[in-house]
Amino acid sequence: AQRNPCALASAVGRTTAAATSCTLSCALALGMNKQLGIDLGTSHVAAAVMDGSQPRVVGNDRGGASFPATVALTDSGVRFGHAAQDQQHRVDGYLRLLGRKFHSPEVDWLRVGGVHPVTALPNGDAAIHVAGHDFSPTELVSFLLESLVRRVESEMRVSFRSCVIAVPSTFDSLQRHAVLAAARLADLPETTLVGSTAAAAAGYRVTAPVGPRRMAVLDFGAGSFEASLVSIGETSIDVLATAGDPMLGGNDFDRRMVLSWLDRIHEETGLDLSVVPDAITKLEKAAHATRHALSSHKKSPAISLPELAPGVSFNQPGMTRRALIELIADELAAVKEPCAWALNDAGLGTDDFEDVLVIGGVSRTPAILKSVKYLFRNE
């Protein structure tokens, strides 16, 4: 597969805020009593509430600070998080389809190697066919939000009067409206959206008090890459420019591995397992585990899937970091463009920033950190 067509400037989801300054007060960043904060990501979702004068992150059942953004449709209702991951009709990655038309380059790219078929709704929007029905991404997000809020309210024994949701900073108006529609379907209280990079800068300012400065915030998530340039003042945070690629994330690194393995299986057996959902799910899990292992080790464990599909086994030697870098070379090269766009829109250079804040799970990938240090000449 070639690099996804959405790398073109017209489809990359470039959002410029150079002319419009987005000012966030510290009160909005921290929230108030009975206010819920949600970080809505492609692969994970997190929630925090004000507990007295301090924010409290709601942990999952395994002691972590976030929940997998997985939803599953079962006979007993919707499950989410870890409880959904072993279910037959589980869905991941639907946030990337939010607000998108079926006939669009982004959806064409996302359909490649997907577990569930992507279909078209009567209005032309993309949907996911699962459990015998077509579900819009808005519906799936609403399932996630409703389940998450129910969990938080049960644990905190309180209802909320308002909610702040952090979404990808490059979300356009259609995508933001879709999130708000999902919040209404989930019966959430009054909801406000903030960009994830601006929210990260606000959190950094509160937890690590610093004087006025300029900061580059780079968000490497599972579903997208975003670069925001911000100016931190005494009581405000101004977003100078934002640019990003909504089709560049950890999921795309995993997809490269999966597609290479599918090609190898086809060459060896003549079988096309890209149309076998169970096989795709197993390969995606293996790719995800491989990428995570290479974040802290120079070589990943070998992969052994004796029952990948009926009559098909799959064995893969451990992958080295160098092999992964070669496989995702196009994706790594694509990191430069959003950074260059944001700098150009803000009329600034890399030397104009005191700090570089890197967030998102993919930021743990050594090749990504190396690229950031090279681009911004900053440790």
C-alpha positions in Angstrom: 0.0 0.0 0.0 1.2 3.5 -0.8 1.3 6.3 1.7 -2.3 7.4 2.3 -3.6 10.0 -0.1 -4.6 12.3 2.7 -1.0 13.6 3.0 -2.0 16.1 0.3 -2.4 19.5 1.7 -6.1 19.7 0.8 -6.9 16.6 2.7 -4.5 16.6 5.6 -6.8 18.5 7.9 -4.6 21.5 8.2 -6.1 24.0 10.7 -4.6 27.4 11.1 -5.3 29.5 14.2 -2.8 32.3 13.5 -5.5 34.8 13.0 -7.7 33.6 15.8 -6.2 33.4 19.2 -7.7 30.7 21.4 -7.5 31.8 25.0 -8.1 29.3 27.8 -8.4 30.5 31.4 -6.9 28.3 34.1 -10.4 27.8 35.5 -11.4 26.1 32.3 -8.3 24.0 32.3 -8.9 22.8 35.9 -12.7 22.7 35.9 -15.0 23.4 38.8 -16.8 21.3 41.3 -19.2 18.8 39.6 -17.4 19.4 36.3 -16.2 16.4 34.3 -13.2 16.4 32.0 -12.8 13.8 29.3 -9.8 13.2 27.0 -11.3 11.6 23.9 -8.7 9.8 21.9 -8.7 7.3 19.1 -7.4 4.3 21.1 -8.0 5.5 24.7 -10.2 7.7 26.7 -9.6 9.2 30.1 -11.8 11.1 32.6 -11.0 13.4 35.6 -13.2 15.3 38.1 -12.6 18.0 40.7 -12.3 16.3 44.1 -12.3 19.3 46.4 -9.7 21.7 45.1 -7.7 19.0 43.3 -8.4 17.1 40.0 -8.8 13.4 40.4 -8.3 11.0 37.5 -10.7 8.1 37.4 -8.7 4.9 37.1 -9.7 1.7 35.3 -10.1 -1.8 36.8 -6.5 -2.6 36.1 -5.0 0.4 38.0 -4.4 2.5 34.8 -5.3 6.1 34.2 -7.3 5.5 31.0 -9.7 3.1 29.3 -9.4 1.6 25.9 -11.8 3.4 23.6 -13.3 0.1 22.6 -17.0 -0.5 22.5 -18.7 -3.9 22.0 -22.3 -4.6 21.1 -23.6 -7.6 23.1 -26.9 -9.3 23.8 -26.8 -7.7 27.2 -26.0 -4.2 26.0 -23.0 -2.1 25.3 -19.6 -2.8 26.9 -16.6 -0.5 26.9 -13.0 -0.5 27.8 -11.2 -3.7 28.8 -14.5 -5.5 29.2 -15.2 -5.0 25.5 -11.8 -6.2 24.1 -12.6 -9.9 24.1 -16.1 -9.6 22.7 -17.0 -10.7 19.2 -18.6 -7.5 18.1 -16.0 -5.1 19.3 -15.2 -1.8 17.5 -12.0 0.3 17.6 -10.8 3.3 15.7 -14.2 4.7 14.9 -13.2 8.2 16.0 -11.2 8.5 12.7 -14.4 8.2 10.7 -16.3 10.8 12.7 -17.7 13.5 10.4 -16.4 11.9 7.2 -18.2 11.1 4.0 -18.0 7.5 2.6 -16.6 8.8 -0.7 -13.5 10.6 0.7 -9.8 9.9 0.5 -9.6 9.5 4.3 -12.3 6.8 4.3 -10.7 5.1 1.3 -7.5 4.8 3.3 -9.2 3.7 6.5 -11.1 0.9 4.7 -7.8 -0.8 3.8 -7.3 -3.8 6.1 -10.2 -2.9 8.5 -11.8 -5.5 10.7 -15.4 -4.3 10.0 -16.8 -3.2 6.6 -17.2 0.6 6.2 -20.5 1.4 4.6 -22.4 4.5 3.5 -25.4 5.9 5.3 -28.3 7.5 3.2 -26.8 11.0 3.8 -23.4 9.8 2.5 -21.7 9.7 5.9 -19.4 6.8 6.6 -20.6 4.1 9.0 -19.3 0.8 10.4 -21.2 -2.4 9.8 -21.1 -4.6 13.0 -23.4 -7.1 14.6 -25.6 -7.0 11.5 -26.3 -3.2 11.6 -24.7 0.0 10.3 -23.6 2.3 13.2 -22.5 5.9 12.6 -19.3 7.0 14.3 -21.4 9.5 16.2 -23.5 6.6 17.7 -20.4 4.7 18.6 -18.8 7.7 20.3 -22.1 8.2 22.2 -21.9 4.6 23.5 -18.4 5.2 24.7 -19.3 8.5 26.4 -22.4 7.2 28.1 -20.6 4.1 29.4 -17.7 6.2 30.7 -19.9 8.8 32.4 -22.0 6.0 34.0 -18.8 4.5 35.4 -17.5 7.8 36.7 -20.8 8.8 38.3 -21.0 5.4 40.0 -17.5 5.6 41.4 -17.8 9.3 42.5 -21.5 9.1 43.5 -22.2 12.4 42.0 -23.8 13.8 38.9 -22.2 16.5 36.8 -23.6 19.8 35.7 -21.1 20.4 32.9 -18.5 18.5 30.9 -15.3 19.5 29.0 -14.1 17.2 26.3 -10.6 17.4 24.7 -10.7 16.5 21.1 -8.0 16.5 18.4 -7.1 20.1 17.7 -7.4 19.6 13.9 -11.0 18.5 14.2 -13.1 20.6 11.7 -16.5 22.0 12.4 -18.3 18.9 11.2 -16.3 16.7 13.4 -16.8 18.9 16.4 -20.5 19.1 15.8 -20.5 15.3 15.6 -18.8 15.0 19.0 -21.4 17.4 20.5 -24.2 15.3 18.9 -22.7 12.2 20.5 -22.6 14.0 23.9 -26.3 14.8 23.5 -27.1 11.2 22.5 -25.3 10.1 25.6 -27.3 12.5 27.7 -24.2 14.4 28.9 -24.7 17.7 30.7 -23.7 21.0 29.1 -20.6 20.2 27.0 -17.7 22.3 25.9 -14.9 21.2 23.5 -11.3 22.1 23.7 -8.3 21.1 21.5 -6.2 18.4 23.0 -2.9 20.3 22.5 -4.2 23.5 24.1 -5.5 21.4 27.0 -2.1 19.8 27.3 -0.4 23.2 27.4 -2.9 24.3 30.1 -2.2 21.3 32.2 1.5 21.8 31.8 1.2 25.4 33.0 -0.7 24.3 36.1 1.4 21.3 37.1 4.8 22.9 36.2 4.4 26.6 36.8 6.7 28.6 34.5 6.9 32.2 33.4 5.6 33.5 30.1 7.0 31.5 27.2 6.4 30.0 23.8 5.9 26.3 23.6 5.5 23.7 20.8 3.0 21.0 21.7 3.2 17.8 19.6 0.5 15.2 20.0 1.4 11.8 18.6 -1.8 9.7 19.1 -3.1 6.5 17.7 -5.2 8.2 15.1 -3.5 11.5 14.3 -0.5 13.8 14.6 -0.9 17.4 15.5 1.5 20.3 16.1 0.4 23.4 18.0 2.4 26.5 18.8 1.3 28.3 21.9 2.2 31.3 23.9 1.8 30.9 27.6 1.0 34.1 29.5 0.3 34.9 33.2 -3.4 34.1 32.9 -4.0 32.8 29.4 -2.7 30.4 26.7 -2.8 31.7 23.1 -2.7 29.2 20.3 -0.6 30.8 17.6 -1.1 28.1 14.9 -2.1 24.4 14.6 -1.5 21.9 11.8 -1.8 18.2 11.6 -2.4 15.0 9.7 -5.5 13.1 10.8 -4.3 10.0 9.0 -0.9 9.8 10.7 -0.8 7.9 14.0 0.2 4.7 15.7 -2.6 2.8 14.1 -1.0 3.6 10.7 2.3 2.2 12.0 0.5 -1.0 13.0 -1.3 -1.1 9.7 2.0 -1.1 7.8 3.0 -4.3 9.8 -0.4 -5.9 9.2 -0.3 -5.3 5.5 3.2 -6.6 5.1 2.2 -9.8 7.0 -0.9 -10.2 4.9 1.2 -9.9 1.7 3.6 -12.5 3.0 0.7 -14.9 3.9 -0.8 -14.4 0.5 2.6 -15.2 -1.2 3.1 -18.4 0.9 -0.5 -19.7 0.9 -2.4 -18.0 -1.9 -5.0 -16.9 0.7 -6.3 -13.4 1.1 -6.9 -13.0 4.9 -7.7 -9.3 4.5 -11.4 -10.3 4.3 -11.2 -12.5 7.5 -12.1 -10.2 10.5 -10.8 -12.6 13.1 -7.4 -12.9 11.4 -7.2 -9.1 11.0 -7.9 -8.7 14.7 -5.2 -11.1 15.7 -2.6 -9.5 13.4 -3.6 -6.0 14.7 -3.0 -7.1 18.3 0.4 -8.6 17.3 1.4 -5.4 15.5 0.3 -3.3 18.5 2.3 -5.5 20.9 5.3 -5.3 18.5 5.3 -1.5 18.3 5.0 -1.2 22.1 7.8 -3.7 22.7 10.1 -1.7 20.4 9.5 1.4 22.4 11.7 0.1 25.2 13.6 -2.8 23.5 15.7 -3.0 20.4 14.0 -6.2 19.3 10.4 -7.4 19.8 9.5 -11.0 20.8 8.7 -13.5 18.1 5.0 -13.8 17.0 3.3 -17.2 17.0 -0.3 -17.5 15.9 -1.0 -21.2 15.3 -4.7 -20.6 14.7 -4.7 -17.3 12.7 -7.4 -18.8 10.4 -8.7 -22.3 9.6 -5.7 -24.3 8.4 -3.4 -21.2 8.6 -0.7 -20.6 11.2 1.5 -17.5 11.3 5.0 -17.3 12.7 7.1 -14.1 12.6 10.6 -13.6 14.0 11.1 -10.7 16.3 11.3 -7.4 14.6 14.2 -4.9 15.1 13.8 -1.2 15.5 15.6 -0.7 12.2 13.2 -3.0 10.4 10.2 -1.0 11.8 11.8 2.3 10.8 12.3 1.0 7.3 8.6 -0.1 7.2 7.2 3.2 8.4 9.7 5.5 6.6 6.9 7.3 4.7 5.0 8.0 8.0 8.2 9.3 9.8 8.9 11.6 6.9 5.4 12.9 7.0 5.9 14.3 10.5 7.9 17.2 9.2 5.1 18.8 7.1 2.6 19.8 9.9 5.4 21.2 11.9 6.6 23.3 9.0 3.1 24.5 8.2 2.5 25.6 11.8 5.8 27.4 12.0 5.1 29.2 8.7 1.6 30.2 9.7 2.9 31.6 13.0 5.8 33.3 11.3 8.2 31.7 13.8 11.2 29.5 13.7 12.2 26.5 15.9 14.6 28.7 17.9 11.7 30.9 19.0 10.4 28.2 21.5 11.7 27.6 25.0 10.0 24.2 25.4 8.7 21.3 23.3 6.0 19.3 24.9 5.4 15.8 23.4 2.3 13.9 24.3 0.4 10.9 23.1 1.3 7.2 23.3 3.2 7.1 20.0 5.6 9.7 21.5 7.3 6.7 23.2 8.5 5.5 19.8 12.3 6.3 19.7 12.3 7.2 16.1 9.6 9.8 16.8 11.5 11.4 19.6 14.6 11.4 17.4 12.7 13.3 14.7 11.4 15.8 17.2 14.9 16.5 18.6 16.1 17.0 15.1 13.3 19.3 14.0 13.3 21.5 17.0 17.0 21.2 18.0 15.7 20.6 21.5 16.3 17.8 24.0 
